[in-house]
């Protein structure tokens, strides 16, 4: 998560009692048992997904969710741990260009990702009303200022650091800090630079390829074919016609990530106009790729491919304002920051696990001590890797909290991992014999 950035949390509840009397009280607490959210619901039989918005401070946050009343203790409390980062690092790879001002797509990126903490009217913006990244920055900064005025310890909302690079500067070391790499207006890269980019993806990084209006599709295909989700073909239109344009829509309507971006008030990704785009070679969608956003002429706008542990995205309309109005739309910064946030999350190993899923954690000291929820302890040796040493622990058969301590001699808790209980277990007291059997 991003520090003090409003984030939507989803919670699924199962109710199997009398729908006329099922009053379920949900409480979400954070560190120090501070209540962050509480609500009472009348639920009909079956499952219901609730959502609520929280903004958490930088650091590690463990949220505890409790249900009341509930006769089965095993399923009325869950914990989830989140890493909350104060900064996103985005590397923008671009050839040396003579274009200045708004002719340069980097200008639009800088505007979209600029911190907007001094935006007027921030005091009246609530987290529930936020529809753009600029409002989020403003509200977070205003909240921090108000807490400081009240004598509270100041909290810094997240910021974005943009690192500009020319292809010759691209290396494993130069990309190591980047949460998201954006390759702008480039149809090809030098061999060593491309190999560093590919290795960055294989090790868990995310790259957004955004060839501009002057790119050569065949040169692009020759360079990026091993990682690109799709191969490019000629632009859809030889000349732009202001009366002819397309809109975008999410291919996966059930994906919460894109559904939120598509339906955000004032930032709906379906609103911008797309006057041109690269077509794609028929049948070139990679087996491990999918189309995330399409245009109303059914052409792919944004596609994603899994490469190793990482992901490669392809945007077919350029990131400047040459071919679309997206660059001046409120959804542009929201999409970019959301993609960077998702890319950052993918670089982290999972902290909230299903039973039997392995715990994978960095272990710079070469080993770690695991404190299990049943009170047992085990020391696990780390395996060396290119980017450090890591432990893998497979005995996650017991639901509950696992404490992973890289300082094996310390009594101080380390990283928290949570293994959820089997969700098939529930409170059967209200069911008759036939219902219990079912």
C-alpha positions in Angstrom: 0.0 0.0 0.0 1.0 3.7 -0.3 1.4 5.8 2.8 -1.8 7.7 3.7 -3.2 7.0 0.2 -6.8 5.9 0.3 -7.1 2.2 -0.5 -10.2 0.1 -0.9 -10.4 -3.1 1.2 -12.8 -5.9 0.5 -14.2 -8.3 3.0 -16.3 -11.3 2.3 -18.8 -12.5 5.0 -20.9 -15.7 4.9 -24.2 -15.6 6.7 -26.2 -18.8 7.4 -28.7 -17.6 10.0 -32.1 -16.1 9.9 -32.0 -13.1 7.5 -34.5 -11.2 9.6 -32.4 -11.3 12.8 -28.8 -11.6 11.4 -27.1 -8.5 12.9 -23.4 -8.8 12.1 -21.0 -6.3 13.7 -17.7 -5.8 11.8 -14.8 -4.1 13.6 -11.4 -3.4 11.9 -8.5 -2.4 14.2 -5.0 -1.4 13.5 -1.8 -1.1 15.7 -2.5 -0.4 19.3 -5.9 -1.9 18.9 -7.1 1.4 17.4 -10.5 1.1 15.7 -10.2 2.1 12.1 -13.7 1.0 10.8 -16.8 -0.5 12.3 -20.3 -1.2 11.0 -23.3 -3.3 11.7 -25.0 -5.1 8.8 -28.2 -7.0 8.3 -27.2 -9.8 6.0 -29.3 -12.2 4.0 -28.3 -15.9 3.8 -25.2 -16.5 1.6 -22.0 -14.6 1.0 -21.7 -10.8 0.7 -18.6 -8.7 -0.2 -18.3 -5.5 1.7 -15.8 -2.7 1.0 -14.4 0.1 3.0 -11.7 2.8 2.5 -8.7 3.2 4.8 -5.5 5.3 4.6 -2.6 3.8 6.6 0.7 5.4 7.7 4.1 4.3 6.3 5.6 1.1 7.8 4.1 -2.3 8.5 0.4 -2.4 9.3 -1.5 -5.4 10.6 -5.3 -5.1 10.5 -7.5 -7.3 12.6 -11.1 -7.9 11.6 -13.6 -9.3 14.1 -17.2 -10.4 13.7 -19.7 -10.4 16.5 -21.8 -12.3 17.4 -20.3 -15.6 16.1 -20.4 -18.9 17.9 -17.4 -20.4 16.2 -14.2 -18.8 17.5 -12.1 -20.2 14.7 -13.6 -18.0 12.0 -14.5 -14.8 13.7 -11.1 -13.1 13.6 -8.7 -12.7 10.7 -5.4 -10.7 10.4 -3.8 -9.3 7.4 -0.4 -7.6 7.2 0.4 -4.9 4.7 3.6 -3.2 3.8 2.9 0.6 3.5 5.5 2.4 1.4 6.2 6.2 1.5 7.6 6.4 -2.0 7.1 5.0 -5.5 10.1 5.0 -7.8 9.3 5.1 -11.6 12.1 4.8 -14.1 11.3 6.5 -17.5 13.5 5.2 -20.3 13.6 7.5 -23.3 16.0 8.3 -26.2 17.6 11.7 -26.2 15.0 13.9 -27.9 14.8 17.4 -29.2 11.1 17.6 -28.6 10.2 20.1 -25.8 7.1 21.1 -23.9 3.9 19.2 -24.7 5.4 17.6 -27.8 7.4 15.4 -25.4 5.4 12.6 -23.7 7.7 12.9 -20.7 6.0 16.3 -20.0 2.6 14.6 -19.7 4.1 11.9 -17.4 5.7 14.6 -15.2 2.4 16.4 -14.9 0.4 13.3 -14.1 2.8 12.1 -11.5 3.6 15.4 -9.8 2.8 15.7 -6.2 -0.1 18.0 -5.6 0.0 18.5 -1.9 -0.6 22.3 -2.2 -3.8 22.0 -4.2 -6.4 24.5 -3.1 -9.5 23.2 -1.4 -7.8 20.1 0.1 -9.4 20.7 3.5 -12.8 20.0 2.1 -11.9 16.7 0.4 -12.8 13.5 2.1 -11.2 10.2 1.3 -14.5 8.8 0.1 -14.9 11.6 -2.4 -11.5 11.2 -4.0 -11.6 10.7 -7.8 -8.0 11.6 -8.8 -4.5 11.2 -7.7 -4.1 14.9 -7.3 -7.0 14.9 -4.8 -5.5 12.0 -2.9 -2.1 13.8 -2.6 -3.9 17.0 -1.4 -6.2 15.2 1.1 -3.3 13.2 2.6 -1.0 16.3 2.9 -3.9 18.3 4.5 -4.6 15.5 7.0 -0.9 15.4 7.9 -0.8 19.1 8.4 -3.9 19.0 10.7 -2.4 16.3 12.8 0.8 18.3 13.1 -1.2 21.4 14.3 -2.8 19.2 17.0 0.7 18.2 18.2 0.7 14.7 16.7 3.8 13.2 15.2 3.8 14.3 11.5 3.2 11.6 8.9 4.5 11.9 5.4 2.1 10.9 2.6 3.7 9.0 -0.3 5.6 10.7 -3.0 6.7 9.7 -6.5 10.3 9.8 -7.6 10.9 9.8 -11.4 14.3 8.6 -12.6 14.9 9.5 -16.3 17.3 7.3 -18.2 18.6 7.0 -21.7 18.9 3.4 -23.1 22.7 3.4 -22.5 22.1 3.9 -18.8 19.8 0.9 -18.4 21.5 -1.8 -16.3 20.5 -4.3 -13.6 21.8 -1.8 -11.0 20.1 1.3 -12.5 16.7 -0.5 -12.5 17.0 -2.2 -9.1 15.1 0.6 -7.3 12.3 1.0 -9.8 8.8 -0.1 -8.9 7.7 0.5 -12.5 9.8 1.0 -15.6 8.1 2.9 -18.5 9.8 2.7 -21.9 8.6 5.8 -23.8 8.6 6.3 -27.6 11.1 3.7 -28.4 10.9 1.1 -31.1 14.2 -0.6 -30.1 16.9 -0.7 -27.5 20.6 -1.7 -27.6 21.2 -5.4 -26.8 22.7 -5.0 -23.4 20.0 -2.5 -22.3 17.3 -4.8 -23.5 18.8 -7.8 -21.7 19.0 -5.8 -18.4 15.3 -4.9 -18.9 14.3 -8.5 -19.6 16.2 -9.7 -16.5 14.5 -7.0 -14.4 11.1 -8.4 -15.4 12.1 -12.1 -14.9 13.1 -11.2 -11.3 9.7 -9.6 -10.5 9.7 -6.2 -12.1 7.0 -4.6 -14.2 7.7 -2.7 -17.5 5.2 -0.6 -19.5 6.1 -0.4 -23.2 4.6 2.7 -24.8 5.8 3.2 -28.4 5.0 6.6 -29.8 3.4 7.7 -33.1 6.8 7.7 -34.9 7.7 4.1 -33.9 8.5 1.5 -36.6 6.3 -1.5 -35.8 8.6 -4.0 -37.4 11.6 -2.7 -35.5 9.6 -2.8 -32.3 8.6 -6.5 -32.9 12.3 -7.5 -33.7 13.5 -6.0 -30.4 10.7 -6.8 -27.9 9.2 -10.0 -29.3 10.4 -12.2 -26.4 8.6 -10.0 -23.8 5.9 -8.1 -25.6 2.3 -9.3 -25.0 1.4 -8.5 -28.7 3.2 -7.7 -31.9 2.5 -4.3 -33.5 1.2 -3.5 -37.0 0.5 -0.2 -38.7 -1.5 2.6 -37.1 -5.2 2.3 -37.5 -5.5 5.7 -39.2 -3.1 7.4 -41.7 -4.4 10.8 -40.7 -6.3 12.0 -37.7 -10.0 13.0 -38.0 -11.4 14.9 -35.0 -14.8 13.5 -35.8 -13.7 9.9 -35.6 -12.6 8.4 -32.3 -12.9 5.4 -30.0 -13.4 4.9 -26.3 -11.8 2.3 -24.0 -13.3 -0.4 -21.8 -12.1 -3.1 -19.5 -11.9 -6.5 -21.1 -12.1 -8.2 -17.7 -15.2 -6.7 -16.2 -14.9 -8.9 -13.1 -11.4 -7.7 -12.2 -11.8 -5.4 -9.2 -8.7 -3.5 -10.1 -9.9 -2.4 -13.6 -13.6 -2.2 -12.5 -12.6 0.5 -10.0 -10.7 2.4 -12.6 -13.4 2.1 -15.2 -16.2 3.3 -12.9 -14.4 6.0 -10.8 -16.6 9.2 -10.8 -14.7 11.9 -12.8 -11.9 9.5 -13.7 -13.8 6.9 -15.7 -11.3 5.3 -18.2 -14.1 5.0 -20.7 -14.4 8.7 -21.2 -11.2 9.8 -23.0 -11.3 9.8 -26.8 -8.7 7.8 -28.8 -8.2 9.1 -32.4 -5.5 6.6 -33.4 -3.6 3.6 -32.1 -1.3 0.9 -33.3 -3.1 -2.2 -34.6 -1.7 -5.5 -33.7 -0.7 -8.5 -35.8 -3.5 -11.1 -35.8 -2.9 -14.1 -33.7 0.2 -12.6 -32.0 -1.2 -12.6 -28.4 1.4 -14.5 -26.4 0.1 -17.7 -24.6 0.8 -16.1 -21.2 -0.7 -12.7 -22.1 -4.2 -11.1 -21.8 -5.8 -7.9 -23.0 -6.8 -5.6 -20.1 -8.2 -2.6 -21.9 -9.7 -2.6 -25.4 -11.1 0.1 -27.7 -14.6 0.2 -29.0 -13.3 -1.0 -32.4 -12.2 -4.1 -30.5 -8.5 -3.3 -30.9 -6.3 -3.9 -27.8 -5.3 -0.7 -26.0 -3.4 -2.3 -23.0 -2.2 -5.9 -22.8 -0.2 -7.7 -20.1 2.2 -10.6 -20.3 3.7 -12.7 -17.5 7.5 -13.1 -17.9 9.2 -15.0 -15.1 8.1 -13.4 -11.8 7.3 -10.1 -13.5 5.0 -8.5 -16.0 5.2 -6.6 -19.2 2.5 -4.2 -20.3 2.0 -2.8 -23.8 0.1 0.5 -24.4 -0.7 0.9 -28.1 -1.7 4.6 -28.3 1.4 6.4 -27.0 1.7 8.3 -23.7 1.6 11.8 -25.1 -1.4 13.6 -26.4 -0.8 13.0 -30.1 -3.4 10.3 -30.5 -5.8 10.6 -27.5 -7.2 12.9 -24.8 -6.2 10.5 -22.0 -3.2 12.6 -21.1 -5.5 15.5 -20.0 -8.1 13.2 -18.3 -8.4 12.7 -14.5 -8.1 8.9 -15.0 -4.5 9.2 -16.4 -2.7 9.8 -13.1 -5.0 7.4 -11.4 -4.2 4.6 -13.9 -0.4 5.3 -13.8 -0.2 5.4 -10.0 -2.4 2.3 -9.7 -0.2 0.4 -12.1 2.9 1.4 -10.2 1.3 0.5 -6.9 0.3 -3.0 -8.3 3.9 -3.4 -9.7 5.4 -2.6 -6.3 3.1 -5.1 -4.7 4.1 -7.8 -7.1 7.8 -7.4 -6.2 7.0 -8.3 -2.6 6.6 -11.9 -1.5 3.1 -12.7 -0.2 2.5 -12.1 3.5 -1.0 -13.4 3.7 -1.2 -17.1 2.7 -3.5 -20.0 2.1 -2.8 -23.2 4.2 0.2 -25.0 2.8 1.5 -22.1 0.8 5.2 -21.4 1.4 6.6 -18.5 3.4 9.4 -16.9 1.3 11.3 -14.1 3.0 14.6 -12.3 2.6 17.3 -13.5 5.0 20.4 -11.3 4.7 22.0 -13.1 7.6 21.7 -16.5 5.9 19.0 -18.0 8.2 15.8 -17.1 10.0 13.9 -18.4 13.1 10.2 -19.2 12.5 7.9 -18.8 15.5 4.8 -20.8 14.7 1.2 -20.1 15.9 1.3 -23.4 17.9 4.3 -22.1 19.9 6.9 -24.2 18.2 10.1 -22.7 16.7 12.3 -23.7 13.8 15.5 -22.3 12.3 15.6 -22.3 8.5 18.8 -21.9 6.4 18.6 -19.5 3.5 19.4 -20.2 -0.1 21.6 -17.7 -2.0 20.1 -15.9 -5.1 21.3 -13.2 -7.5 19.6 -10.5 -5.5 20.2 -11.8 -2.0 19.5 -14.7 0.3 16.0 -16.1 0.9 14.4 -18.7 3.2 11.5 -20.9 2.1 9.3 -22.5 4.8 6.7 -25.0 3.7 5.2 -26.2 7.1 2.3 -23.7 7.1 -0.3 -26.4 7.9 -1.5 -24.6 11.1 -3.6 -21.4 10.5 -2.5 -18.3 12.4 0.4 -15.9 12.8 4.0 -16.9 11.8 6.8 -14.7 13.1 9.9 -14.7 10.8 12.9 -13.4 12.7 16.1 -12.8 10.6 17.9 -12.0 13.9 17.6 -15.5 15.4 18.8 -14.5 18.8 16.4 -11.6 19.3 13.2 -11.6 21.2 11.8 -8.8 19.0 9.1 -9.9 16.5 10.2 -10.0 12.9 8.1 -10.1 9.8 4.5 -11.2 10.3 3.0 -13.8 8.0 -0.6 -14.9 8.3 -2.0 -18.3 7.2 -5.8 -18.1 7.0 -8.1 -20.9 8.3 -10.0 -23.1 5.9 -13.0 -20.9 4.9 -15.1 -24.0 4.5 -15.5 -24.2 8.3 -18.3 -22.1 9.5 -21.0 -21.8 12.2 -23.6 -24.6 11.6 -25.7 -24.0 14.7 -28.7 -22.5 12.7 -28.8 -25.2 10.1 -31.0 -28.3 10.2 -29.5 -31.8 9.7 -30.1 -31.6 5.9 -28.5 -28.2 5.7 -25.5 -29.3 7.7 -25.0 -32.3 5.4 -25.1 -30.0 2.4 
